[in-house]
Amino acid sequence: MTLHQNGAMPEGAVIFSPGNSVERETGGWRVNRPVVQMDRCTHCMICWIFCPDSAIETGEGKFLGFDLAHCKGCGICATECPVKCIDMIEELTLLGAATEQGGR
């Protein structure tokens, strides 16, 4: 690790205090992205319970989606989902499909 000229550590993947993950967008680390099949989701919220990054978006006691700015793609949600409606898809595959369809 290289220090700045003033001797300070560079900001990066260094967490100086606990509980500040909301302040850091860590979704860029992700290799795999969770994709949910909403027609199969039972809104049991087990994914929300197990997600270590609080990246499960909810409303009125139901699953709404993923906070991809904070999801690191660990796959715990997909592993723990009792109905297996969450798939982990390679990020590059999804980006390639979006590009082919004219998206970003």
Jmol script that loads the backbone (N, CA, C; Angstrom):
load data "model"
ATOM      1  N   MET A   1       0.853  -1.171   0.000  1.00  0.00           N
ATOM      2  CA  MET A   1       0.000   0.000   0.000  1.00  0.00           C
ATOM      3  C   MET A   1       0.895   1.229   0.000  1.00  0.00           C
ATOM      4  N   THR A   2       0.571   2.193  -0.819  1.00  0.00           N
ATOM      5  CA  THR A   2       1.355   3.416  -0.917  1.00  0.00           C
ATOM      6  C   THR A   2       0.661   4.539  -0.168  1.00  0.00           C
ATOM      7  N   LEU A   3       1.412   5.249   0.629  1.00  0.00           N
ATOM      8  CA  LEU A   3       0.859   6.382   1.363  1.00  0.00           C
ATOM      9  C   LEU A   3       0.906   7.634   0.501  1.00  0.00           C
ATOM     10  N   HIS A   4      -0.023   8.547   0.741  1.00  0.00           N
ATOM     11  CA  HIS A   4       0.019   9.848   0.089  1.00  0.00           C
ATOM     12  C   HIS A   4       1.238  10.611   0.596  1.00  0.00           C
ATOM     13  N   GLN A   5       1.586  11.689  -0.086  1.00  0.00           N
ATOM     14  CA  GLN A   5       2.752  12.478   0.310  1.00  0.00           C
ATOM     15  C   GLN A   5       2.645  12.986   1.745  1.00  0.00           C
ATOM     16  N   ASN A   6       1.431  13.241   2.187  1.00  0.00           N
ATOM     17  CA  ASN A   6       1.255  13.734   3.556  1.00  0.00           C
ATOM     18  C   ASN A   6       1.250  12.602   4.589  1.00  0.00           C
ATOM     19  N   GLY A   7       1.496  11.371   4.148  1.00  0.00           N
ATOM     20  CA  GLY A   7       1.563  10.240   5.062  1.00  0.00           C
ATOM     21  C   GLY A   7       0.223   9.574   5.327  1.00  0.00           C
ATOM     22  N   ALA A   8      -0.843  10.098   4.726  1.00  0.00           N
ATOM     23  CA  ALA A   8      -2.177   9.527   4.945  1.00  0.00           C
ATOM     24  C   ALA A   8      -2.381   8.309   4.050  1.00  0.00           C
ATOM     25  N   MET A   9      -3.177   7.370   4.538  1.00  0.00           N
ATOM     26  CA  MET A   9      -3.511   6.206   3.732  1.00  0.00           C
ATOM     27  C   MET A   9      -4.483   6.629   2.640  1.00  0.00           C
ATOM     28  N   PRO A  10      -4.367   6.070   1.438  1.00  0.00           N
ATOM     29  CA  PRO A  10      -5.311   6.399   0.372  1.00  0.00           C
ATOM     30  C   PRO A  10      -6.680   5.804   0.666  1.00  0.00           C
ATOM     31  N   GLU A  11      -7.730   6.504   0.275  1.00  0.00           N
ATOM     32  CA  GLU A  11      -9.078   5.986   0.478  1.00  0.00           C
ATOM     33  C   GLU A  11      -9.340   4.924  -0.574  1.00  0.00           C
ATOM     34  N   GLY A  12      -9.947   3.865  -0.207  1.00  0.00           N
ATOM     35  CA  GLY A  12     -10.236   2.772  -1.122  1.00  0.00           C
ATOM     36  C   GLY A  12     -11.077   1.759  -0.394  1.00  0.00           C
ATOM     37  N   ALA A  13     -10.597   0.550  -0.353  1.00  0.00           N
ATOM     38  CA  ALA A  13     -11.326  -0.516   0.314  1.00  0.00           C
ATOM     39  C   ALA A  13     -10.953  -0.577   1.792  1.00  0.00           C
ATOM     40  N   VAL A  14     -10.681   0.553   2.370  1.00  0.00           N
ATOM     41  CA  VAL A  14     -10.314   0.645   3.778  1.00  0.00           C
ATOM     42  C   VAL A  14     -11.536   1.141   4.550  1.00  0.00           C
ATOM     43  N   ILE A  15     -11.979   0.382   5.514  1.00  0.00           N
ATOM     44  CA  ILE A  15     -13.123   0.759   6.329  1.00  0.00           C
ATOM     45  C   ILE A  15     -12.584   1.232   7.674  1.00  0.00           C
ATOM     46  N   PHE A  16     -12.737   2.524   7.947  1.00  0.00           N
ATOM     47  CA  PHE A  16     -12.184   3.107   9.160  1.00  0.00           C
ATOM     48  C   PHE A  16     -13.121   3.003  10.358  1.00  0.00           C
ATOM     49  N   SER A  17     -14.407   2.857  10.107  1.00  0.00           N
ATOM     50  CA  SER A  17     -15.345   2.725  11.215  1.00  0.00           C
ATOM     51  C   SER A  17     -16.456   1.764  10.807  1.00  0.00           C
ATOM     52  N   PRO A  18     -16.968   0.996  11.741  1.00  0.00           N
ATOM     53  CA  PRO A  18     -18.020   0.035  11.406  1.00  0.00           C
ATOM     54  C   PRO A  18     -19.343   0.728  11.088  1.00  0.00           C
ATOM     55  N   GLY A  19     -20.147   0.038  10.297  1.00  0.00           N
ATOM     56  CA  GLY A  19     -21.493   0.530  10.014  1.00  0.00           C
ATOM     57  C   GLY A  19     -21.567   1.656   9.008  1.00  0.00           C
ATOM     58  N   ASN A  20     -20.540   1.837   8.197  1.00  0.00           N
ATOM     59  CA  ASN A  20     -20.574   2.935   7.242  1.00  0.00           C
ATOM     60  C   ASN A  20     -20.734   2.458   5.806  1.00  0.00           C
ATOM     61  N   SER A  21     -21.186   1.227   5.600  1.00  0.00           N
ATOM     62  CA  SER A  21     -21.294   0.700   4.240  1.00  0.00           C
ATOM     63  C   SER A  21     -22.290   1.470   3.382  1.00  0.00           C
ATOM     64  N   VAL A  22     -23.249   2.134   3.989  1.00  0.00           N
ATOM     65  CA  VAL A  22     -24.200   2.936   3.229  1.00  0.00           C
ATOM     66  C   VAL A  22     -23.483   4.096   2.536  1.00  0.00           C
ATOM     67  N   GLU A  23     -22.393   4.561   3.138  1.00  0.00           N
ATOM     68  CA  GLU A  23     -21.636   5.677   2.580  1.00  0.00           C
ATOM     69  C   GLU A  23     -20.754   5.263   1.415  1.00  0.00           C
ATOM     70  N   ARG A  24     -20.520   3.988   1.220  1.00  0.00           N
ATOM     71  CA  ARG A  24     -19.618   3.489   0.180  1.00  0.00           C
ATOM     72  C   ARG A  24     -20.388   2.619  -0.804  1.00  0.00           C
ATOM     73  N   GLU A  25     -20.339   2.975  -2.072  1.00  0.00           N
ATOM     74  CA  GLU A  25     -20.956   2.127  -3.087  1.00  0.00           C
ATOM     75  C   GLU A  25     -19.963   1.031  -3.440  1.00  0.00           C
ATOM     76  N   THR A  26     -20.328  -0.190  -3.118  1.00  0.00           N
ATOM     77  CA  THR A  26     -19.428  -1.330  -3.293  1.00  0.00           C
ATOM     78  C   THR A  26     -19.894  -2.280  -4.392  1.00  0.00           C
ATOM     79  N   GLY A  27     -20.956  -1.938  -5.085  1.00  0.00           N
ATOM     80  CA  GLY A  27     -21.489  -2.806  -6.133  1.00  0.00           C
ATOM     81  C   GLY A  27     -20.540  -3.003  -7.303  1.00  0.00           C
ATOM     82  N   GLY A  28     -19.571  -2.117  -7.470  1.00  0.00           N
ATOM     83  CA  GLY A  28     -18.615  -2.246  -8.554  1.00  0.00           C
ATOM     84  C   GLY A  28     -17.672  -3.425  -8.395  1.00  0.00           C
ATOM     85  N   TRP A  29     -17.630  -4.019  -7.214  1.00  0.00           N
ATOM     86  CA  TRP A  29     -16.788  -5.186  -6.964  1.00  0.00           C
ATOM     87  C   TRP A  29     -17.427  -6.452  -7.528  1.00  0.00           C
ATOM     88  N   ARG A  30     -18.696  -6.363  -7.818  1.00  0.00           N
ATOM     89  CA  ARG A  30     -19.500  -7.541  -8.139  1.00  0.00           C
ATOM     90  C   ARG A  30     -19.070  -8.200  -9.459  1.00  0.00           C
ATOM     91  N   VAL A  31     -19.040  -9.524  -9.462  1.00  0.00           N
ATOM     92  CA  VAL A  31     -18.805 -10.308 -10.670  1.00  0.00           C
ATOM     93  C   VAL A  31     -20.122 -10.924 -11.127  1.00  0.00           C
ATOM     94  N   ASN A  32     -20.942 -11.340 -10.162  1.00  0.00           N
ATOM     95  CA  ASN A  32     -22.252 -11.933 -10.451  1.00  0.00           C
ATOM     96  C   ASN A  32     -23.340 -11.062  -9.851  1.00  0.00           C
ATOM     97  N   ARG A  33     -24.449 -10.944 -10.569  1.00  0.00           N
ATOM     98  CA  ARG A  33     -25.566 -10.113 -10.130  1.00  0.00           C
ATOM     99  C   ARG A  33     -26.786 -10.987  -9.840  1.00  0.00           C
ATOM    100  N   PRO A  34     -27.492 -10.707  -8.735  1.00  0.00           N
ATOM    101  CA  PRO A  34     -28.722 -11.458  -8.475  1.00  0.00           C
ATOM    102  C   PRO A  34     -29.842 -10.976  -9.391  1.00  0.00           C
ATOM    103  N   VAL A  35     -30.558 -11.932  -9.954  1.00  0.00           N
ATOM    104  CA  VAL A  35     -31.716 -11.639 -10.792  1.00  0.00           C
ATOM    105  C   VAL A  35     -32.858 -12.491 -10.265  1.00  0.00           C
ATOM    106  N   VAL A  36     -33.983 -11.845  -9.966  1.00  0.00           N
ATOM    107  CA  VAL A  36     -35.102 -12.566  -9.349  1.00  0.00           C
ATOM    108  C   VAL A  36     -36.206 -12.824 -10.373  1.00  0.00           C
ATOM    109  N   GLN A  37     -36.829 -13.980 -10.249  1.00  0.00           N
ATOM    110  CA  GLN A  37     -38.014 -14.315 -11.033  1.00  0.00           C
ATOM    111  C   GLN A  37     -39.217 -13.949 -10.154  1.00  0.00           C
ATOM    112  N   MET A  38     -39.735 -12.752 -10.346  1.00  0.00           N
ATOM    113  CA  MET A  38     -40.773 -12.231  -9.453  1.00  0.00           C
ATOM    114  C   MET A  38     -42.035 -13.090  -9.423  1.00  0.00           C
ATOM    115  N   ASP A  39     -42.333 -13.780 -10.508  1.00  0.00           N
ATOM    116  CA  ASP A  39     -43.534 -14.615 -10.525  1.00  0.00           C
ATOM    117  C   ASP A  39     -43.399 -15.824  -9.601  1.00  0.00           C
ATOM    118  N   ARG A  40     -42.177 -16.149  -9.191  1.00  0.00           N
ATOM    119  CA  ARG A  40     -41.955 -17.273  -8.279  1.00  0.00           C
ATOM    120  C   ARG A  40     -41.686 -16.840  -6.845  1.00  0.00           C
ATOM    121  N   CYS A  41     -41.383 -15.548  -6.644  1.00  0.00           N
ATOM    122  CA  CYS A  41     -41.032 -15.042  -5.309  1.00  0.00           C
ATOM    123  C   CYS A  41     -42.247 -15.094  -4.385  1.00  0.00           C
ATOM    124  N   THR A  42     -42.058 -15.636  -3.175  1.00  0.00           N
ATOM    125  CA  THR A  42     -43.145 -15.737  -2.197  1.00  0.00           C
ATOM    126  C   THR A  42     -43.082 -14.625  -1.151  1.00  0.00           C
ATOM    127  N   HIS A  43     -42.094 -13.724  -1.272  1.00  0.00           N
ATOM    128  CA  HIS A  43     -41.906 -12.604  -0.337  1.00  0.00           C
ATOM    129  C   HIS A  43     -41.698 -13.097   1.096  1.00  0.00           C
ATOM    130  N   CYS A  44     -40.980 -14.216   1.224  1.00  0.00           N
ATOM    131  CA  CYS A  44     -40.710 -14.772   2.548  1.00  0.00           C
ATOM    132  C   CYS A  44     -39.668 -13.949   3.309  1.00  0.00           C
ATOM    133  N   MET A  45     -38.888 -13.138   2.579  1.00  0.00           N
ATOM    134  CA  MET A  45     -37.892 -12.214   3.127  1.00  0.00           C
ATOM    135  C   MET A  45     -36.662 -12.912   3.727  1.00  0.00           C
ATOM    136  N   ILE A  46     -36.475 -14.175   3.413  1.00  0.00           N
ATOM    137  CA  ILE A  46     -35.271 -14.853   3.889  1.00  0.00           C
ATOM    138  C   ILE A  46     -34.034 -14.232   3.253  1.00  0.00           C
ATOM    139  N   CYS A  47     -34.128 -13.792   2.008  1.00  0.00           N
ATOM    140  CA  CYS A  47     -32.996 -13.112   1.362  1.00  0.00           C
ATOM    141  C   CYS A  47     -32.617 -11.860   2.140  1.00  0.00           C
ATOM    142  N   TRP A  48     -33.598 -11.123   2.601  1.00  0.00           N
ATOM    143  CA  TRP A  48     -33.385  -9.889   3.373  1.00  0.00           C
ATOM    144  C   TRP A  48     -32.697 -10.202   4.707  1.00  0.00           C
ATOM    145  N   ILE A  49     -33.111 -11.298   5.335  1.00  0.00           N
ATOM    146  CA  ILE A  49     -32.526 -11.683   6.621  1.00  0.00           C
ATOM    147  C   ILE A  49     -31.040 -12.020   6.466  1.00  0.00           C
ATOM    148  N   PHE A  50     -30.695 -12.734   5.410  1.00  0.00           N
ATOM    149  CA  PHE A  50     -29.328 -13.228   5.255  1.00  0.00           C
ATOM    150  C   PHE A  50     -28.389 -12.269   4.530  1.00  0.00           C
ATOM    151  N   CYS A  51     -28.874 -11.298   3.809  1.00  0.00           N
ATOM    152  CA  CYS A  51     -28.006 -10.411   3.027  1.00  0.00           C
ATOM    153  C   CYS A  51     -27.050  -9.642   3.943  1.00  0.00           C
ATOM    154  N   PRO A  52     -25.739  -9.845   3.785  1.00  0.00           N
ATOM    155  CA  PRO A  52     -24.779  -9.165   4.661  1.00  0.00           C
ATOM    156  C   PRO A  52     -24.584  -7.690   4.326  1.00  0.00           C
ATOM    157  N   ASP A  53     -25.100  -7.245   3.191  1.00  0.00           N
ATOM    158  CA  ASP A  53     -24.891  -5.862   2.749  1.00  0.00           C
ATOM    159  C   ASP A  53     -26.156  -5.014   2.789  1.00  0.00           C
ATOM    160  N   SER A  54     -27.236  -5.554   3.329  1.00  0.00           N
ATOM    161  CA  SER A  54     -28.523  -4.842   3.344  1.00  0.00           C
ATOM    162  C   SER A  54     -28.885  -4.347   1.949  1.00  0.00           C
ATOM    163  N   ALA A  55     -28.672  -5.192   0.958  1.00  0.00           N
ATOM    164  CA  ALA A  55     -28.908  -4.823  -0.437  1.00  0.00           C
ATOM    165  C   ALA A  55     -30.254  -5.307  -0.959  1.00  0.00           C
ATOM    166  N   ILE A  56     -31.121  -5.754  -0.075  1.00  0.00           N
ATOM    167  CA  ILE A  56     -32.463  -6.185  -0.468  1.00  0.00           C
ATOM    168  C   ILE A  56     -33.410  -5.020  -0.215  1.00  0.00           C
ATOM    169  N   GLU A  57     -34.065  -4.560  -1.279  1.00  0.00           N
ATOM    170  CA  GLU A  57     -35.022  -3.458  -1.139  1.00  0.00           C
ATOM    171  C   GLU A  57     -36.402  -4.035  -0.856  1.00  0.00           C
ATOM    172  N   THR A  58     -37.063  -3.462   0.149  1.00  0.00           N
ATOM    173  CA  THR A  58     -38.371  -3.964   0.564  1.00  0.00           C
ATOM    174  C   THR A  58     -39.357  -2.820   0.714  1.00  0.00           C
ATOM    175  N   GLY A  59     -40.608  -3.177   0.753  1.00  0.00           N
ATOM    176  CA  GLY A  59     -41.674  -2.222   1.006  1.00  0.00           C
ATOM    177  C   GLY A  59     -42.924  -2.961   1.413  1.00  0.00           C
ATOM    178  N   GLU A  60     -43.538  -2.524   2.488  1.00  0.00           N
ATOM    179  CA  GLU A  60     -44.762  -3.142   2.999  1.00  0.00           C
ATOM    180  C   GLU A  60     -44.595  -4.650   3.196  1.00  0.00           C
ATOM    181  N   GLY A  61     -43.412  -5.047   3.682  1.00  0.00           N
ATOM    182  CA  GLY A  61     -43.161  -6.448   3.982  1.00  0.00           C
ATOM    183  C   GLY A  61     -42.932  -7.327   2.769  1.00  0.00           C
ATOM    184  N   LYS A  62     -42.658  -6.721   1.606  1.00  0.00           N
ATOM    185  CA  LYS A  62     -42.449  -7.502   0.390  1.00  0.00           C
ATOM    186  C   LYS A  62     -41.108  -7.158  -0.253  1.00  0.00           C
ATOM    187  N   PHE A  63     -40.569  -8.129  -0.956  1.00  0.00           N
ATOM    188  CA  PHE A  63     -39.347  -7.942  -1.721  1.00  0.00           C
ATOM    189  C   PHE A  63     -39.657  -7.038  -2.908  1.00  0.00           C
ATOM    190  N   LEU A  64     -38.834  -6.007  -3.115  1.00  0.00           N
ATOM    191  CA  LEU A  64     -39.014  -5.107  -4.261  1.00  0.00           C
ATOM    192  C   LEU A  64     -37.895  -5.228  -5.286  1.00  0.00           C
ATOM    193  N   GLY A  65     -36.689  -5.515  -4.817  1.00  0.00           N
ATOM    194  CA  GLY A  65     -35.560  -5.603  -5.736  1.00  0.00           C
ATOM    195  C   GLY A  65     -34.247  -5.579  -4.981  1.00  0.00           C
ATOM    196  N   PHE A  66     -33.176  -5.331  -5.731  1.00  0.00           N
ATOM    197  CA  PHE A  66     -31.835  -5.313  -5.157  1.00  0.00           C
ATOM    198  C   PHE A  66     -31.239  -3.921  -5.264  1.00  0.00           C
ATOM    199  N   ASP A  67     -30.542  -3.511  -4.245  1.00  0.00           N
ATOM    200  CA  ASP A  67     -29.767  -2.268  -4.261  1.00  0.00           C
ATOM    201  C   ASP A  67     -28.414  -2.619  -4.866  1.00  0.00           C
ATOM    202  N   LEU A  68     -28.299  -2.469  -6.180  1.00  0.00           N
ATOM    203  CA  LEU A  68     -27.098  -2.903  -6.882  1.00  0.00           C
ATOM    204  C   LEU A  68     -25.897  -2.010  -6.615  1.00  0.00           C
ATOM    205  N   ALA A  69     -26.118  -0.843  -6.031  1.00  0.00           N
ATOM    206  CA  ALA A  69     -24.995   0.019  -5.652  1.00  0.00           C
ATOM    207  C   ALA A  69     -24.227  -0.569  -4.472  1.00  0.00           C
ATOM    208  N   HIS A  70     -24.896  -1.434  -3.695  1.00  0.00           N
ATOM    209  CA  HIS A  70     -24.259  -2.014  -2.514  1.00  0.00           C
ATOM    210  C   HIS A  70     -24.115  -3.536  -2.566  1.00  0.00           C
ATOM    211  N   CYS A  71     -24.836  -4.189  -3.458  1.00  0.00           N
ATOM    212  CA  CYS A  71     -24.747  -5.652  -3.590  1.00  0.00           C
ATOM    213  C   CYS A  71     -23.369  -6.024  -4.131  1.00  0.00           C
ATOM    214  N   LYS A  72     -22.698  -6.933  -3.440  1.00  0.00           N
ATOM    215  CA  LYS A  72     -21.376  -7.388  -3.874  1.00  0.00           C
ATOM    216  C   LYS A  72     -21.445  -8.705  -4.641  1.00  0.00           C
ATOM    217  N   GLY A  73     -22.642  -9.242  -4.826  1.00  0.00           N
ATOM    218  CA  GLY A  73     -22.795 -10.458  -5.614  1.00  0.00           C
ATOM    219  C   GLY A  73     -22.338 -11.720  -4.925  1.00  0.00           C
ATOM    220  N   CYS A  74     -22.447 -11.767  -3.602  1.00  0.00           N
ATOM    221  CA  CYS A  74     -21.965 -12.932  -2.853  1.00  0.00           C
ATOM    222  C   CYS A  74     -22.815 -14.177  -3.111  1.00  0.00           C
ATOM    223  N   GLY A  75     -24.089 -14.004  -3.463  1.00  0.00           N
ATOM    224  CA  GLY A  75     -24.961 -15.136  -3.765  1.00  0.00           C
ATOM    225  C   GLY A  75     -25.644 -15.768  -2.576  1.00  0.00           C
ATOM    226  N   ILE A  76     -25.479 -15.198  -1.395  1.00  0.00           N
ATOM    227  CA  ILE A  76     -26.135 -15.763  -0.212  1.00  0.00           C
ATOM    228  C   ILE A  76     -27.652 -15.744  -0.395  1.00  0.00           C
ATOM    229  N   CYS A  77     -28.170 -14.696  -0.984  1.00  0.00           N
ATOM    230  CA  CYS A  77     -29.625 -14.604  -1.200  1.00  0.00           C
ATOM    231  C   CYS A  77     -30.111 -15.764  -2.065  1.00  0.00           C
ATOM    232  N   ALA A  78     -29.382 -16.067  -3.130  1.00  0.00           N
ATOM    233  CA  ALA A  78     -29.767 -17.159  -4.026  1.00  0.00           C
ATOM    234  C   ALA A  78     -29.660 -18.511  -3.332  1.00  0.00           C
ATOM    235  N   THR A  79     -28.633 -18.676  -2.524  1.00  0.00           N
ATOM    236  CA  THR A  79     -28.429 -19.933  -1.803  1.00  0.00           C
ATOM    237  C   THR A  79     -29.535 -20.174  -0.780  1.00  0.00           C
ATOM    238  N   GLU A  80     -29.922 -19.133  -0.068  1.00  0.00           N
ATOM    239  CA  GLU A  80     -30.894 -19.271   1.015  1.00  0.00           C
ATOM    240  C   GLU A  80     -32.346 -19.236   0.562  1.00  0.00           C
ATOM    241  N   CYS A  81     -32.607 -18.765  -0.646  1.00  0.00           N
ATOM    242  CA  CYS A  81     -33.990 -18.661  -1.138  1.00  0.00           C
ATOM    243  C   CYS A  81     -34.642 -20.041  -1.183  1.00  0.00           C
ATOM    244  N   PRO A  82     -35.729 -20.243  -0.418  1.00  0.00           N
ATOM    245  CA  PRO A  82     -36.343 -21.577  -0.351  1.00  0.00           C
ATOM    246  C   PRO A  82     -37.019 -22.011  -1.651  1.00  0.00           C
ATOM    247  N   VAL A  83     -37.424 -21.054  -2.496  1.00  0.00           N
ATOM    248  CA  VAL A  83     -38.072 -21.422  -3.759  1.00  0.00           C
ATOM    249  C   VAL A  83     -37.130 -21.274  -4.951  1.00  0.00           C
ATOM    250  N   LYS A  84     -35.883 -20.907  -4.675  1.00  0.00           N
ATOM    251  CA  LYS A  84     -34.837 -20.799  -5.706  1.00  0.00           C
ATOM    252  C   LYS A  84     -35.261 -19.901  -6.869  1.00  0.00           C
ATOM    253  N   CYS A  85     -35.801 -18.735  -6.536  1.00  0.00           N
ATOM    254  CA  CYS A  85     -36.213 -17.798  -7.582  1.00  0.00           C
ATOM    255  C   CYS A  85     -35.161 -16.722  -7.856  1.00  0.00           C
ATOM    256  N   ILE A  86     -34.006 -16.800  -7.180  1.00  0.00           N
ATOM    257  CA  ILE A  86     -32.921 -15.847  -7.407  1.00  0.00           C
ATOM    258  C   ILE A  86     -31.782 -16.581  -8.094  1.00  0.00           C
ATOM    259  N   ASP A  87     -31.405 -16.070  -9.250  1.00  0.00           N
ATOM    260  CA  ASP A  87     -30.281 -16.629  -9.995  1.00  0.00           C
ATOM    261  C   ASP A  87     -29.133 -15.640  -9.957  1.00  0.00           C
ATOM    262  N   MET A  88     -27.927 -16.162  -9.877  1.00  0.00           N
ATOM    263  CA  MET A  88     -26.742 -15.313  -9.953  1.00  0.00           C
ATOM    264  C   MET A  88     -26.223 -15.382 -11.386  1.00  0.00           C
ATOM    265  N   ILE A  89     -26.263 -14.245 -12.058  1.00  0.00           N
ATOM    266  CA  ILE A  89     -25.880 -14.159 -13.468  1.00  0.00           C
ATOM    267  C   ILE A  89     -24.599 -13.346 -13.577  1.00  0.00           C
ATOM    268  N   GLU A  90     -23.676 -13.802 -14.405  1.00  0.00           N
ATOM    269  CA  GLU A  90     -22.420 -13.091 -14.583  1.00  0.00           C
ATOM    270  C   GLU A  90     -22.693 -11.676 -15.100  1.00  0.00           C
ATOM    271  N   GLU A  91     -22.115 -10.709 -14.431  1.00  0.00           N
ATOM    272  CA  GLU A  91     -22.323  -9.297 -14.749  1.00  0.00           C
ATOM    273  C   GLU A  91     -22.016  -8.993 -16.218  1.00  0.00           C
ATOM    274  N   LEU A  92     -20.916  -9.522 -16.737  1.00  0.00           N
ATOM    275  CA  LEU A  92     -20.540  -9.255 -18.129  1.00  0.00           C
ATOM    276  C   LEU A  92     -21.569  -9.806 -19.110  1.00  0.00           C
ATOM    277  N   THR A  93     -22.204 -10.922 -18.768  1.00  0.00           N
ATOM    278  CA  THR A  93     -23.251 -11.485 -19.615  1.00  0.00           C
ATOM    279  C   THR A  93     -24.437 -10.529 -19.698  1.00  0.00           C
ATOM    280  N   LEU A  94     -24.813  -9.973 -18.558  1.00  0.00           N
ATOM    281  CA  LEU A  94     -25.935  -9.033 -18.530  1.00  0.00           C
ATOM    282  C   LEU A  94     -25.598  -7.740 -19.259  1.00  0.00           C
ATOM    283  N   LEU A  95     -24.385  -7.246 -19.075  1.00  0.00           N
ATOM    284  CA  LEU A  95     -23.975  -6.026 -19.765  1.00  0.00           C
ATOM    285  C   LEU A  95     -23.921  -6.228 -21.266  1.00  0.00           C
ATOM    286  N   GLY A  96     -23.459  -7.401 -21.710  1.00  0.00           N
ATOM    287  CA  GLY A  96     -23.411  -7.710 -23.136  1.00  0.00           C
ATOM    288  C   GLY A  96     -24.797  -7.782 -23.742  1.00  0.00           C
ATOM    289  N   ALA A  97     -25.751  -8.386 -23.023  1.00  0.00           N
ATOM    290  CA  ALA A  97     -27.124  -8.482 -23.512  1.00  0.00           C
ATOM    291  C   ALA A  97     -27.758  -7.097 -23.611  1.00  0.00           C
ATOM    292  N   ALA A  98     -27.483  -6.225 -22.651  1.00  0.00           N
ATOM    293  CA  ALA A  98     -28.043  -4.874 -22.681  1.00  0.00           C
ATOM    294  C   ALA A  98     -27.470  -4.080 -23.851  1.00  0.00           C
ATOM    295  N   THR A  99     -26.186  -4.262 -24.133  1.00  0.00           N
ATOM    296  CA  THR A  99     -25.548  -3.564 -25.245  1.00  0.00           C
ATOM    297  C   THR A  99     -26.141  -4.011 -26.570  1.00  0.00           C
ATOM    298  N   GLU A 100     -26.379  -5.314 -26.708  1.00  0.00           N
ATOM    299  CA  GLU A 100     -26.965  -5.848 -27.934  1.00  0.00           C
ATOM    300  C   GLU A 100     -28.370  -5.329 -28.173  1.00  0.00           C
ATOM    301  N   GLN A 101     -29.087  -5.016 -27.077  1.00  0.00           N
ATOM    302  CA  GLN A 101     -30.463  -4.514 -27.190  1.00  0.00           C
ATOM    303  C   GLN A 101     -30.502  -2.992 -27.259  1.00  0.00           C
ATOM    304  N   GLY A 102     -29.338  -2.352 -27.321  1.00  0.00           N
ATOM    305  CA  GLY A 102     -29.302  -0.899 -27.444  1.00  0.00           C
ATOM    306  C   GLY A 102     -29.262  -0.173 -26.122  1.00  0.00           C
ATOM    307  N   GLY A 103     -29.120  -0.899 -25.017  1.00  0.00           N
ATOM    308  CA  GLY A 103     -29.044  -0.256 -23.702  1.00  0.00           C
ATOM    309  C   GLY A 103     -27.615   0.021 -23.336  1.00  0.00           C
ATOM    310  N   ARG A 104     -27.398   0.328 -22.042  1.00  0.00           N
ATOM    311  CA  ARG A 104     -26.026   0.559 -21.574  1.00  0.00           C
ATOM    312  C   ARG A 104     -25.564  -0.603 -20.742  1.00  0.00           C
TER     313      ARG A 104
END
end "model"
wireframe off; spacefill off
backbone 0.3
color backbone group
